Amino acid sequence: MSAAKIFVRERRKGREGGKMPRYRLVAILGSDLKIKADHLRKKELEEIALAAQAEIVYLDDSKDGSGKDDDDDDD
């Protein structure tokens, strides 16, 4: 069985310097892990991943809202 993965991305509405959790949980693959929070701090993610023997995957978040990266080289 492959290792479990926790997919997260940075929050879009988070304030710079604010004391708000920075990461939004997107999905969990290959584990019976159940997380009740939507927003988590990096330290919390790391501790959960360590305990669950899971890998954290940080998803790229395009800032323009189009869903496409600026550096698409598909041409």
Secondary structure, 3 states (H helix, E strand, C coil): CCCEEEEEEECCCCCCCCCCCCEEEEEEECCCCCCCCCEECHHHHHHHHHHHCEEEEECCCCCCCCCCCCCCCCC
